Amino acid sequence: MARVLPPLNALKAFEAAGRHESFSRAADELNVSHSAISRHVRGLEDRLGVSLFRDLPRGVELTLEGRGLLLRVMSALDEIAEATEIVRQRPEGTLTISCEPLFAMKYLIPRLPGFYSAFTGVELRLEASRALADVERHDADLAIRFAHRGVLDIPSDLISDEPLFTYATPDLRPEGWDSPEQVLNYRLYRDRIGEVWPRWAEVAGFEMPQSGMNGWRMETDLSLTAAVSGLGVFLGSEDCVLSDLQAGRLIRCFPIGFREGSFRLVLGAGAVRRRTVQAFRTWLLDESANLRGQPILRE
């Protein structure tokens, strides 16, 4: 018996609009006009004889029937995508990755030539953001986030738990570093929120005076740039300073560090089955293997 199916374009438009609860964001995602999304959704509603969305003063929201349909349609489209990728000989398509800005700029992007060489049919779309993308609603296929407690409340893979060390330009103190307390003579920068400098001072064996802390905050990537420019000492994880260390722009001041949180890779339940997602996941975990479980004290 022939299946009675709505048009695929109508289902795609409804699924995108339902995930975002926004016709405008759905239009942006599918690269069509707002009116095209509206036309597909209204046509689907007429075909089914139910209202899938209700209008709000600022946008739309799913009705009870719409939410029920969305769950089934999302699952079906995931299955179609998975089946299509299984047939392909090699991973192909576009992956959207939402990533912490500093990790994207200093670690991920410099290594992408290796990924593109291995997977010529995959294109990566990077979105720099500190907000956790909802991978279950397909805001992104994957997300790379920093977890301050070392774990997230959703399933994820550990990418890096590199300890925090102090770094500075070689000419900031040409005569060398003898005592950890010498950092108090310089501006202090850090790569994450929280009282990380007092914690480092405690590990190093001295007490950080209140006057030793900056009275203002700076975005992480700007903090690192300031340190590379010779403005002070940077306290951060090696995963985001590797290129500066290798180029000689920074040196580690002391082999004294501590662990505080980790970078983790988050995948949606549906995306985890896709060949392109698994290709990136396997590549990134292999690439970053040396960022996990390293000793805290290093000479």
Buried (B, 14 or more C-beta within 10 A) or exposed (E): EEEEEBEEBBBBBBBBBBBBBBBBBBBBBBEBEBEBBBBBBBBBBEEBEBBBBEEEEEEBEBBEBBEEBBEEBBEEBBEEBBEEBEEEEEBBBEBBBBBBBBBBBBBBEEBEEEBEEEBEEBEBEBBBBEEBBBBBBBBBBBBBBBBEEEEBEBEBBBBBBBBBBBBBBEEBBEEEBEEBBBBBEBBBBBBBEEEBBBBBBEBBEBEBEEEBBEEEEBEBBEBBBBBBEEBBBBBBBBBBBBBBEEEEBBBBBBEBBBEBBBBBBBBBEBBBBBBBBBBBBEBBBEBBEEBBEBEBEEE
